[in-house]
Amino acid sequence: MMLSRAKPAVGGDPPHTDKRKKKGRKIPKLEELLSQRDFTGAITLLEFKRHVGEQEEDTNLWIGYCAFHLGDYKRALEEYENATKEENCNPEVWVNLACTYFFLGMYKQAEAAGFKAPKSRLQNRLLFHLAHKFNDEKKLMNFHQNLQDITEDQLSLASIHYMRSHYQEAIDIYKRILLDNRSVSFNAYLKSPFVSFFCNWFGQGPSVLQI
């Protein structure tokens, strides 16, 4: 039996609408992806540019940063360690590497990398938590004194209070921060099961955070 087609089964020009769609597509910039917290998209873009020889500045750091925020700490560790071996290594890599070691439970390595980093608020918070892990009260108090009245530092302090069973001190910090941060996302964090748990410890329930 002979078969015939008025039009070919494959090939031919695609519809004009497809062409218009393709012409309208733009490759997003790294800054746009990071601002949208699209870390998967950012890694894809960075890896593509690396593959075709169009690397961004500090590509290792950015891939490590994105991998860290995606919870892929081993990938972040690989990128950051490679970055430390580069000539003219960006000094900021050391605090990022230290944080990655910390999340992998490699506390000695985290401390060693942390002390190589330039002084910063993040470095101080990291070393503050490491001092708690090592039960080093002298270092703990030194880094405590360096904490400032900014949200990140105060949240760090609150978490240390909680881990040291100073529940009321932790609650007081969270309540004070809540007064200054009325955003929905921050409210959601404060009313998470974690916070509710230590509020319930006192029999007060989540209502303790109602201000």
ABEGO torsion letter per residue (X at the ends): XBBBBABBABEEBBBAAAAAAAAABBBBBAAAAAAAGBAAAAAAAAAAAAAAGBBBBGAAAAAAAAAAAAGBAAAAAAAAAAAAABBGBBAAAAAAAAAAAAAAGBAAAAAAAAAABBBBAAAAAAAAAAAAAAGBAAAAAAAAAABBBBAAAAAAAAAAAAAAGBAAAAAAAAAAAAAABABAAAAAAAABAAAAAAAAAAGAEAAAABX
